[in-house]
């Protein structure tokens, strides 16, 4: 999994330590929702069944480099 330096840094925050790499890959491959940001980055969301939460993954324009990943408390299903 390719990542940015920003992702590598923020991954060590206490609220992100529990996010598994396999979950990030799952969201990238099985998104329930996709949005393109104005800067070209790609937002993808999917529900992580083990946590009952939605994980948002931000990917760079290349479609493969992870820039950010976090549980999105404001995500609404449907």
N, CA and C atoms as an extended XYZ file, in Angstrom:
234
Properties=species:S:1:pos:R:3:atomname:S:1:resname:S:1:resid:I:1 pbc="F F F"
N         0.857       -1.179        0.000 N   UNK     1
C         0.000        0.000        0.000 CA  UNK     1
C         0.897        1.233        0.000 C   UNK     1
N         0.693        2.086       -0.992 N   UNK     2
C         1.442        3.332       -1.066 CA  UNK     2
C         0.780        4.373       -0.171 C   UNK     2
N         1.604        5.158        0.544 N   UNK     3
C         1.074        6.181        1.443 CA  UNK     3
C         1.892        7.464        1.336 C   UNK     3
N         1.277        8.559        1.761 N   UNK     4
C         1.981        9.838        1.818 CA  UNK     4
C         2.673        9.965        3.174 C   UNK     4
N         3.598       10.904        3.271 N   UNK     5
C         4.261       11.176        4.553 CA  UNK     5
C         3.229       11.665        5.574 C   UNK     5
N         2.237       12.436        5.104 N   UNK     6
C         1.181       12.917        6.007 CA  UNK     6
C         0.444       11.730        6.626 C   UNK     6
N         0.080       10.757        5.804 N   UNK     7
C        -0.621        9.576        6.322 CA  UNK     7
C         0.253        8.841        7.334 C   UNK     7
N         1.511        8.650        6.993 N   UNK     8
C         2.425        7.945        7.898 CA  UNK     8
C         2.511        8.654        9.251 C   UNK     8
N         2.503        9.981        9.228 N   UNK     9
C         2.565       10.760       10.463 CA  UNK     9
C         1.268       10.643       11.266 C   UNK     9
N         0.122       10.852       10.607 N   UNK    10
C        -1.154       10.855       11.333 CA  UNK    10
C        -1.586        9.463       11.769 C   UNK    10
N        -1.049        8.449       11.146 N   UNK    11
C        -1.412        7.083       11.495 CA  UNK    11
C        -1.060        6.750       12.950 C   UNK    11
N        -0.131        7.481       13.519 N   UNK    12
C         0.296        7.243       14.900 CA  UNK    12
C        -0.541        7.981       15.940 C   UNK    12
N        -1.539        8.729       15.489 N   UNK    13
C        -2.425        9.399       16.448 CA  UNK    13
C        -3.255        8.353       17.185 C   UNK    13
N        -3.579        8.639       18.423 N   UNK    14
C        -4.301        7.658       19.247 CA  UNK    14
C        -5.655        7.254       18.653 C   UNK    14
N        -6.324        8.178       17.976 N   UNK    15
C        -7.632        7.861       17.401 CA  UNK    15
C        -7.524        7.069       16.096 C   UNK    15
N        -6.320        6.870       15.579 N   UNK    16
C        -6.156        6.163       14.310 CA  UNK    16
C        -5.353        4.877       14.425 C   UNK    16
N        -4.821        4.618       15.597 N   UNK    17
C        -4.001        3.415       15.783 CA  UNK    17
C        -4.777        2.123       15.536 C   UNK    17
N        -6.074        2.154       15.783 N   UNK    18
C        -6.883        0.941       15.654 CA  UNK    18
C        -7.311        0.644       14.222 C   UNK    18
N        -7.050        1.550       13.291 N   UNK    19
C        -7.447        1.351       11.895 CA  UNK    19
C        -6.468        0.377       11.239 C   UNK    19
N        -6.991       -0.760       10.825 N   UNK    20
C        -6.156       -1.799       10.226 CA  UNK    20
C        -5.922       -1.522        8.746 C   UNK    20
N        -4.730       -1.884        8.277 N   UNK    21
C        -4.401       -1.715        6.864 CA  UNK    21
C        -5.378       -2.482        5.977 C   UNK    21
N        -5.792       -3.655        6.427 N   UNK    22
C        -6.739       -4.449        5.632 CA  UNK    22
C        -8.067       -3.724        5.458 C   UNK    22
N        -8.488       -2.914        6.439 N   UNK    23
C        -9.720       -2.140        6.313 CA  UNK    23
C        -9.557       -1.051        5.263 C   UNK    23
N        -8.400       -0.409        5.253 N   UNK    24
C        -8.136        0.642        4.265 CA  UNK    24
C        -8.194        0.052        2.861 C   UNK    24
N        -7.559       -1.082        2.682 N   UNK    25
C        -7.575       -1.751        1.374 CA  UNK    25
C        -8.997       -2.150        1.005 C   UNK    25
N        -9.767       -2.627        1.976 N   UNK    26
C       -11.164       -2.994        1.727 CA  UNK    26
C       -11.954       -1.794        1.201 C   UNK    26
N       -11.795       -0.641        1.848 N   UNK    27
C       -12.517        0.561        1.411 CA  UNK    27
C       -12.094        0.957        0.001 C   UNK    27
N       -10.795        0.872       -0.281 N   UNK    28
C       -10.310        1.234       -1.608 CA  UNK    28
C       -10.896        0.330       -2.693 C   UNK    28
N       -11.076       -0.944       -2.391 N   UNK    29
C       -11.555       -1.911       -3.376 CA  UNK    29
C       -13.068       -2.082       -3.385 C   UNK    29
N       -13.754       -1.688       -2.299 N   UNK    30
C       -15.205       -1.924       -2.162 CA  UNK    30
C       -15.938       -0.700       -1.634 C   UNK    30
N       -15.743        0.465       -2.222 N   UNK    31
C       -16.387        1.660       -1.660 CA  UNK    31
C       -17.905        1.632       -1.844 C   UNK    31
N       -18.595        2.147       -0.835 N   UNK    32
C       -20.046        2.312       -0.935 CA  UNK    32
C       -20.383        3.683       -1.512 C   UNK    32
N       -19.438        4.623       -1.381 N   UNK    33
C       -19.623        5.967       -1.913 CA  UNK    33
C       -18.256        6.495       -2.327 C   UNK    33
N       -18.245        7.259       -3.436 N   UNK    34
C       -17.010        7.867       -3.940 CA  UNK    34
C       -17.303        9.319       -4.289 C   UNK    34
N       -16.395       10.205       -3.906 N   UNK    35
C       -16.482       11.625       -4.287 CA  UNK    35
C       -15.096       12.078       -4.735 C   UNK    35
N       -15.069       12.957       -5.722 N   UNK    36
C       -13.821       13.571       -6.159 CA  UNK    36
C       -13.775       14.979       -5.581 C   UNK    36
N       -12.716       15.288       -4.847 N   UNK    37
C       -12.551       16.617       -4.273 CA  UNK    37
C       -12.111       17.597       -5.366 C   UNK    37
N       -12.231       18.888       -5.080 N   UNK    38
C       -11.835       19.917       -6.040 CA  UNK    38
C       -10.344       19.861       -6.360 C   UNK    38
N        -9.535       19.318       -5.456 N   UNK    39
C        -8.095       19.206       -5.703 CA  UNK    39
C        -7.724       17.899       -6.405 C   UNK    39
N        -8.728       17.096       -6.782 N   UNK    40
C        -8.497       15.855       -7.509 CA  UNK    40
C        -8.359       14.619       -6.633 C   UNK    40
N        -8.242       14.817       -5.339 N   UNK    41
C        -8.164       13.665       -4.445 CA  UNK    41
C        -9.510       12.940       -4.419 C   UNK    41
N        -9.451       11.662       -4.094 N   UNK    42
C       -10.633       10.805       -4.148 CA  UNK    42
C       -11.011       10.380       -2.730 C   UNK    42
N       -12.267       10.605       -2.375 N   UNK    43
C       -12.795       10.160       -1.083 CA  UNK    43
C       -13.585        8.880       -1.314 C   UNK    43
N       -13.321        7.882       -0.474 N   UNK    44
C       -14.083        6.631       -0.546 CA  UNK    44
C       -14.527        6.248        0.854 C   UNK    44
N       -15.743        5.728        0.948 N   UNK    45
C       -16.307        5.287        2.221 CA  UNK    45
C       -16.787        3.843        2.106 C   UNK    45
N       -16.673        3.119        3.198 N   UNK    46
C       -17.288        1.797        3.319 CA  UNK    46
C       -17.455        1.492        4.799 C   UNK    46
N       -18.468        0.684        5.074 N   UNK    47
C       -18.723        0.290        6.460 CA  UNK    47
C       -17.785       -0.852        6.838 C   UNK    47
N       -17.163       -0.719        7.993 N   UNK    48
C       -16.307       -1.761        8.543 CA  UNK    48
C       -17.159       -2.528        9.552 C   UNK    48
N       -17.545       -3.726        9.178 N   UNK    49
C       -18.503       -4.496        9.973 CA  UNK    49
C       -18.033       -4.752       11.406 C   UNK    49
N       -16.737       -4.964       11.592 N   UNK    50
C       -16.239       -5.242       12.941 CA  UNK    50
C       -16.445       -4.073       13.901 C   UNK    50
N       -16.517       -2.872       13.358 N   UNK    51
C       -16.628       -1.680       14.204 CA  UNK    51
C       -18.008       -1.034       14.144 C   UNK    51
N       -18.805       -1.403       13.130 N   UNK    52
C       -20.108       -0.778       12.879 CA  UNK    52
C       -19.962        0.705       12.542 C   UNK    52
N       -18.799        1.086       12.004 N   UNK    53
C       -18.515        2.476       11.639 CA  UNK    53
C       -18.111        2.542       10.171 C   UNK    53
N       -18.237        3.755        9.612 N   UNK    54
C       -17.790        3.997        8.245 CA  UNK    54
C       -16.386        4.576        8.255 C   UNK    54
N       -15.535        3.988        7.432 N   UNK    55
C       -14.167        4.447        7.286 CA  UNK    55
C       -14.083        5.274        6.013 C   UNK    55
N       -13.532        6.481        6.126 N   UNK    56
C       -13.289        7.330        4.958 CA  UNK    56
C       -11.804        7.244        4.641 C   UNK    56
N       -11.508        6.978        3.384 N   UNK    57
C       -10.126        6.916        2.918 CA  UNK    57
C        -9.964        7.969        1.828 C   UNK    57
N        -8.943        8.805        1.971 N   UNK    58
C        -8.628        9.831        0.974 CA  UNK    58
C        -7.426        9.340        0.181 C   UNK    58
N        -7.587        9.301       -1.129 N   UNK    59
C        -6.554        8.785       -2.016 CA  UNK    59
C        -6.123        9.900       -2.960 C   UNK    59
N        -4.847        9.949       -3.273 N   UNK    60
C        -4.349       10.959       -4.205 CA  UNK    60
C        -4.884       10.708       -5.610 C   UNK    60
N        -4.657       11.676       -6.486 N   UNK    61
C        -5.161       11.636       -7.852 CA  UNK    61
C        -4.703       10.398       -8.619 C   UNK    61
N        -3.592        9.797       -8.202 N   UNK    62
C        -3.086        8.608       -8.895 CA  UNK    62
C        -3.957        7.380       -8.665 C   UNK    62
N        -4.915        7.476       -7.731 N   UNK    63
C        -5.846        6.392       -7.470 CA  UNK    63
C        -5.309        5.272       -6.612 C   UNK    63
N        -4.077        5.400       -6.088 N   UNK    64
C        -3.519        4.310       -5.297 CA  UNK    64
C        -2.767        4.742       -4.040 C   UNK    64
N        -2.422        6.015       -3.910 N   UNK    65
C        -1.657        6.477       -2.747 CA  UNK    65
C        -2.600        7.002       -1.674 C   UNK    65
N        -2.562        6.377       -0.499 N   UNK    66
C        -3.430        6.765        0.615 CA  UNK    66
C        -2.858        8.005        1.296 C   UNK    66
N        -3.716        9.032        1.417 N   UNK    67
C        -3.324       10.276        2.065 CA  UNK    67
C        -3.896       10.406        3.476 C   UNK    67
N        -5.067        9.818        3.699 N   UNK    68
C        -5.717        9.934        5.004 CA  UNK    68
C        -6.729        8.803        5.152 C   UNK    68
N        -6.981        8.402        6.380 N   UNK    69
C        -8.002        7.396        6.681 CA  UNK    69
C        -8.481        7.616        8.104 C   UNK    69
N        -9.808        7.681        8.250 N   UNK    70
C       -10.376        7.893        9.581 CA  UNK    70
C       -11.826        7.462        9.592 C   UNK    70
N       -12.328        7.157       10.784 N   UNK    71
C       -13.734        6.821       10.929 CA  UNK    71
C       -14.534        8.121       10.840 C   UNK    71
N       -15.499        8.136        9.933 N   UNK    72
C       -16.278        9.328        9.634 CA  UNK    72
C       -17.581        9.286       10.421 C   UNK    72
N       -17.606        9.988       11.530 N   UNK    73
C       -18.798        9.981       12.396 CA  UNK    73
C       -19.980       10.704       11.768 C   UNK    73
N       -19.749       11.537       10.771 N   UNK    74
C       -20.847       12.288       10.163 CA  UNK    74
C       -21.417       11.615        8.910 C   UNK    74
N       -20.883       10.466        8.511 N   UNK    75
C       -21.365        9.780        7.315 CA  UNK    75
C       -22.763        9.233        7.542 C   UNK    75
N       -23.640        9.477        6.578 N   UNK    76
C       -25.018        8.993        6.647 CA  UNK    76
C       -25.241        7.947        5.566 C   UNK    76
N       -25.780        6.809        5.947 N   UNK    77
C       -26.098        5.758        4.987 CA  UNK    77
C       -27.214        6.233        4.061 C   UNK    77
N       -27.177        5.671        2.837 N   UNK    78
C       -28.254        5.957        1.885 CA  UNK    78
C       -28.079        7.268        1.300 C   UNK    78
